[in-house]
Amino acid sequence: MRALGIVLGVLMVLTGGVWTFQGLGYLEGSPMTDQSIWAVLGPLVAGLGVALVIVAARRRE
């Protein structure tokens, strides 16, 4: 379960980063480009991913 939490957390950080850059207009070619909602949701998802990685890494098996 520890490895699963870390992998999911890393995927959340990557997804949140992509959403943030799309929302800010740095990554083009998507309906999400220049949409402010993704510029807000991206960092939230990335932050939750970081928290999940920290919790999973500190967990004992």
DSSP file (Angstrom, degrees, kcal/mol; ACC not computed):
  #  RESIDUE AA STRUCTURE BP1 BP2  ACC     N-H-->O    O-->H-N    N-H-->O    O-->H-N    TCO  KAPPA ALPHA  PHI   PSI    X-CA   Y-CA   Z-CA
    1    1 A M     >        0   0    0      0, 0.0     4,-2.2     0, 0.0     5,-0.2   0.000 360.0 360.0 360.0 -30.7    0.0    0.0    0.0
    2    2 A R  H  >  +     0   0    0      1,-0.2     4,-1.9     2,-0.2     5,-0.2   0.934 360.0  45.9 -62.9 -46.6    2.9    2.4    0.7
    3    3 A A  H  > S+     0   0    0      1,-0.2     4,-2.6     2,-0.2    -1,-0.2   0.882 110.6  54.3 -64.7 -37.9    4.2    2.1   -2.9
    4    4 A L  H  > S+     0   0    0      1,-0.2     4,-2.7     2,-0.2     5,-0.2   0.912 107.9  49.6 -62.5 -42.8    0.7    2.6   -4.3
    5    5 A G  H  X S+     0   0    0     -4,-2.2     4,-2.2     2,-0.2    -1,-0.2   0.894 111.8  48.1 -62.7 -41.0    0.2    5.8   -2.3
    6    6 A I  H  X S+     0   0    0     -4,-1.9     4,-2.4     2,-0.2    -2,-0.2   0.930 112.9  47.7 -66.3 -44.9    3.5    7.2   -3.5
    7    7 A V  H  X S+     0   0    0     -4,-2.6     4,-2.4     1,-0.2    -2,-0.2   0.929 113.5  47.5 -63.0 -45.4    2.7    6.4   -7.1
    8    8 A L  H  X S+     0   0    0     -4,-2.7     4,-2.2     1,-0.2    -1,-0.2   0.896 111.7  51.4 -62.6 -39.5   -0.7    7.9   -6.9
    9    9 A G  H  X S+     0   0    0     -4,-2.2     4,-2.1    -5,-0.2    -2,-0.2   0.909 109.9  48.4 -63.5 -42.7    0.7   11.0   -5.2
   10   10 A V  H  X S+     0   0    0     -4,-2.4     4,-2.5     1,-0.2    -2,-0.2   0.907 111.0  51.0 -64.8 -41.4    3.3   11.4   -8.0
   11   11 A L  H  X S+     0   0    0     -4,-2.4     4,-2.7     1,-0.2    -1,-0.2   0.883 109.2  51.3 -63.2 -37.2    0.6   11.0  -10.7
   12   12 A M  H  X S+     0   0    0     -4,-2.2     4,-2.7     2,-0.2    -1,-0.2   0.894 109.4  50.0 -66.1 -39.1   -1.5   13.6   -8.9
   13   13 A V  H  X S+     0   0    0     -4,-2.1     4,-2.1     2,-0.2    -2,-0.2   0.932 113.4  45.7 -64.3 -45.3    1.4   16.1   -8.8
   14   14 A L  H  X S+     0   0    0     -4,-2.5     4,-2.3     2,-0.2    -2,-0.2   0.927 114.6  47.4 -64.2 -44.7    2.1   15.6  -12.5
   15   15 A T  H  X S+     0   0    0     -4,-2.7     4,-2.7     1,-0.2    -2,-0.2   0.920 111.7  50.7 -62.5 -44.2   -1.5   15.9  -13.5
   16   16 A G  H  X S+     0   0    0     -4,-2.7     4,-2.2     1,-0.2    -1,-0.2   0.874 109.5  51.5 -61.9 -37.7   -1.9   19.0  -11.3
   17   17 A G  H  X S+     0   0    0     -4,-2.1     4,-2.4     2,-0.2    -1,-0.2   0.919 110.7  47.2 -65.4 -43.8    1.1   20.5  -13.0
   18   18 A V  H  X S+     0   0    0     -4,-2.3     4,-2.4     1,-0.2     5,-0.2   0.930 112.5  49.8 -63.2 -45.0   -0.2   19.8  -16.5
   19   19 A W  H  X S+     0   0    0     -4,-2.7     4,-2.6     1,-0.2    -1,-0.2   0.896 110.6  50.8 -61.0 -40.0   -3.6   21.3  -15.5
   20   20 A T  H  X S+     0   0    0     -4,-2.2     4,-2.0     2,-0.2    -2,-0.2   0.944 111.7  45.8 -63.6 -48.0   -2.0   24.4  -14.1
   21   21 A F  H  X>S+     0   0    0     -4,-2.4     5,-2.2     1,-0.2     6,-1.3   0.854 114.4  48.9 -66.4 -33.7    0.1   25.0  -17.2
   22   22 A Q  H ><5S+     0   0    0     -4,-2.4    12,-2.0     4,-0.2     3,-0.9   0.921 110.5  50.5 -68.9 -43.1   -2.9   24.4  -19.5
   23   23 A G  H 3<5S+     0   0    0     -4,-2.6    16,-0.3     1,-0.3    -2,-0.2   0.835 111.2  48.7 -63.4 -32.7   -5.1   26.7  -17.4
   24   24 A L  H 3<5S-     0   0    0     -4,-2.0    -1,-0.3    -5,-0.2    -2,-0.2   0.556 117.7-113.4 -84.3  -8.4   -2.4   29.5  -17.6
   25   25 A G  T <<5S+     0   0    0     -3,-0.9    -3,-0.2    -4,-0.5    -2,-0.1   0.550  85.1 116.6  91.8   7.7   -2.1   29.0  -21.3
   26   26 A Y  S   <S+     0   0    0     -5,-2.2     2,-0.6    -6,-0.2    -4,-0.2   0.804  74.3  50.8 -79.2 -29.6    1.5   27.7  -21.4
   27   27 A L  S    S-     0   0    0     -6,-1.3    -2,-0.2    -9,-0.2     3,-0.2  -0.947  80.6-169.9-108.9 118.8    0.4   24.3  -22.9
   28   28 A E        +     0   0    0     -2,-0.6    -2,-0.0     1,-0.2    -6,-0.0  -0.490  50.3  67.8-104.0 173.3   -1.9   24.7  -25.9
   29   29 A G  S    S+     0   0    0      1,-0.3    -1,-0.2    -2,-0.2    -7,-0.0   0.703  80.6  92.6  94.2  23.1   -4.0   22.3  -28.0
   30   30 A S  S >  S-     0   0    0     -3,-0.2     3,-1.7    -8,-0.1    -1,-0.3  -0.983  80.2-121.0-143.1 151.4   -6.7   21.5  -25.4
   31   31 A P  T 3  S+     0   0    0      0, 0.0    -1,-0.0     0, 0.0    -3,-0.0   0.682 113.3  65.9 -64.1 -14.5  -10.1   22.9  -24.5
   32   32 A M  T >  S+     0   0    0      2,-0.1     3,-1.6     5,-0.0     6,-0.2   0.592  74.6 117.8 -80.9 -11.3   -8.6   23.5  -21.1
   33   33 A T  T <  S+     0   0    0     -3,-1.7   -10,-0.2     1,-0.3   -11,-0.1  -0.352  85.9   1.2 -64.2 132.8   -6.2   26.1  -22.5
   34   34 A D  T 3  S+     0   0    0    -12,-2.0     2,-0.6     1,-0.2    -1,-0.3   0.722  92.9 135.8  61.9  26.2   -6.6   29.6  -20.9
   35   35 A Q    X>  -     0   0    0     -3,-1.6     3,-1.2   -13,-0.3     4,-0.9  -0.919  48.2-151.2-103.6 117.5   -9.5   28.4  -18.7
   36   36 A S  H 3> S+     0   0    0     -2,-0.6     4,-1.0     1,-0.3     5,-0.2   0.757  89.1  69.2 -63.3 -25.4   -9.0   29.8  -15.2
   37   37 A I  H 3> S+     0   0    0      1,-0.2     4,-2.8     2,-0.2     3,-0.4   0.885 100.6  48.2 -60.8 -36.7  -10.7   26.9  -13.4
   38   38 A W  H <> S+     0   0    0     -3,-1.2     4,-2.0     1,-0.2    -1,-0.2   0.792 104.7  59.0 -75.1 -27.2   -7.8   24.6  -14.4
   39   39 A A  H  < S+     0   0    0     -4,-0.9    -1,-0.2   -16,-0.3    -2,-0.2   0.720 114.7  38.3 -70.5 -19.6   -5.3   27.2  -13.1
   40   40 A V  H  X S+     0   0    0     -4,-1.0     4,-1.1    -3,-0.4    -2,-0.2   0.846 118.0  45.6 -93.7 -45.5   -7.0   26.9   -9.8
   41   41 A L  H  X S+     0   0    0     -4,-2.8     4,-2.5     1,-0.2     5,-0.2   0.840 103.6  65.5 -70.2 -32.5   -7.7   23.2   -9.7
   42   42 A G  H  X S+     0   0    0     -4,-2.0     4,-2.6     1,-0.2     5,-0.2   0.945 103.6  42.7 -56.8 -54.5   -4.2   22.2  -10.9
   43   43 A P  H  > S+     0   0    0      0, 0.0     4,-2.6     0, 0.0    -1,-0.2   0.847 112.7  55.2 -63.1 -31.4   -2.3   23.4   -7.8
   44   44 A L  H  X S+     0   0    0     -4,-1.1     4,-2.1     2,-0.2    -2,-0.2   0.940 111.0  43.5 -64.8 -45.7   -5.0   22.0   -5.5
   45   45 A V  H  X S+     0   0    0     -4,-2.5     4,-2.1     2,-0.2    -1,-0.2   0.914 114.5  50.5 -65.2 -42.5   -4.6   18.5   -7.0
   46   46 A A  H  X S+     0   0    0     -4,-2.6     4,-2.2    -5,-0.2    -2,-0.2   0.904 110.0  50.6 -62.9 -41.1   -0.8   18.9   -7.0
   47   47 A G  H  X S+     0   0    0     -4,-2.6     4,-2.2     1,-0.2    -1,-0.2   0.897 109.9  49.2 -63.7 -41.0   -0.8   19.9   -3.4
   48   48 A L  H  X S+     0   0    0     -4,-2.1     4,-2.3     2,-0.2    -1,-0.2   0.862 109.3  54.0 -65.2 -34.8   -3.0   16.9   -2.4
   49   49 A G  H  X S+     0   0    0     -4,-2.1     4,-2.3     2,-0.2    -2,-0.2   0.909 107.5  49.4 -64.6 -42.3   -0.5   14.7   -4.3
   50   50 A V  H  X S+     0   0    0     -4,-2.2     4,-2.3     2,-0.2    -2,-0.2   0.923 111.3  49.8 -62.2 -43.6    2.4   16.1   -2.4
   51   51 A A  H  X S+     0   0    0     -4,-2.2     4,-2.6     1,-0.2     5,-0.2   0.903 110.0  50.9 -61.8 -41.0    0.5   15.4    0.9
   52   52 A L  H  X S+     0   0    0     -4,-2.3     4,-2.7     2,-0.2     5,-0.2   0.903 109.5  50.1 -64.4 -40.8   -0.3   11.9   -0.2
   53   53 A V  H  X S+     0   0    0     -4,-2.3     4,-2.6     2,-0.2    -2,-0.2   0.925 112.0  48.3 -62.3 -43.8    3.4   11.2   -1.0
   54   54 A I  H  X S+     0   0    0     -4,-2.3     4,-1.7     2,-0.2    -2,-0.2   0.932 114.3  45.0 -63.5 -46.2    4.4   12.5    2.4
   55   55 A V  H  X S+     0   0    0     -4,-2.6     4,-0.9     1,-0.2    -2,-0.2   0.926 115.7  46.7 -64.1 -44.3    1.9   10.5    4.2
   56   56 A A  H  < S+     0   0    0     -4,-2.7     3,-0.4     1,-0.2    -2,-0.2   0.880 111.2  51.7 -66.8 -37.5    2.6    7.3    2.3
   57   57 A A  H  < S+     0   0    0     -4,-2.6    -1,-0.2    -5,-0.2    -2,-0.2   0.833 111.7  46.8 -68.9 -31.7    6.4    7.7    2.7
   58   58 A R  H  < S+     0   0    0     -4,-1.7    -1,-0.2    -5,-0.2    -2,-0.2   0.611  90.5 107.2 -84.2 -12.6    6.1    8.1    6.4
   59   59 A R     <  -     0   0    0     -4,-0.9     2,-0.3    -3,-0.4    -3,-0.0  -0.408  65.0-135.8 -71.3 139.3    3.7    5.1    6.8
   60   60 A R              0   0    0     -2,-0.1    -1,-0.1     1,-0.1    -2,-0.1  -0.707 360.0 360.0 -92.0 146.0    5.1    1.9    8.3
   61   61 A E              0   0    0     -2,-0.3    -1,-0.1   -60,-0.0    -2,-0.0   0.410 360.0 360.0-108.4 360.0    4.3   -1.4    6.7
